[in-house]
């Protein structure tokens, strides 16, 4: 058994509203209704009841005795088939990495493995059906992502079983159903998923998402060994930006910049506004427009195609790209994001123990 101390800081401050001439094109930010908030509070339990320790100050909350992993060995699980727009391409049958797990004793819960989130997230209805308690004494916490910022309530997932691996006392957020459905509605209608963020996953030795073959490997203790049956392999140093996994990426042969790897992102690449202008992919007032969705709703974005990007020795060509035009930028506008439209072409391994990303095919 391995115990992890959660040192992540959870912000308790609400985000301010941005003024923008295109703001009328944004969809409303999802919110919980007063009735839903009251129901969550009725199910609230204290840290003592839930079996962990919590320290709260004016701006943050810290936890100890959470995110416990009990495992006998590695687990290999099949990905849930969700065909992309190009299902015949490598990895095209698995639009985003989703597996089936048992959560709080409830079997057949669909869980998205999302390296672009530093939190675990459930919609209100799914959390209610699974009996997930919120933590008594915590104020709403603001979650940031594509589309804006959403207030969520801190909770504890008592148990989650994935193959032979049992996660216990997992810190999570409960928010409006729309926050999760916006990510999956265009390919799954009203089916909800739990989003499993990288804070839980990095307690593993490694995580392999093999979209070309349709499976996931959760490595508990062993060091990662590449698959010698594949013909291509490259690595890149892994570092962390705002608790998210990042590598260096070169776009169109330019000097490398920081790039966050987002397995839960149903897009190719996100460029900050300044980078998009500098690299010639977007000029204000020009180009194609799109209205992508994310945890904060949907908003206006410019869309284009990125010619070529390189991570380690892996080349990504003709990548669909976009830049958000409204409100705060994802990641504060400082990093490029590489989504699963590009990543699913490879067998991707996050070697947390050795701080390396492997790309194979």
Helices and strands as residue ranges (DSSP letters): E 2-4, G 23-25, H 34-42, H 47-50, E 53-56, E 61-64, E 66-71, E 75-78, E 98-103, E 106-114, E 121-123, H 124-130, E 133-134, E 141-145, E 148-162, E 165-175, H 177-188, E 194-197, H 198-201, E 206-210, E 215-219, E 233-237, E 239-241, E 244-251, E 257-262, E 269-270, H 273-278, E 288-290, E 293-294, E 297-298, E 301-311, E 314-324, G 330-333, E 336-339, H 340-343, E 347-351, E 356-360
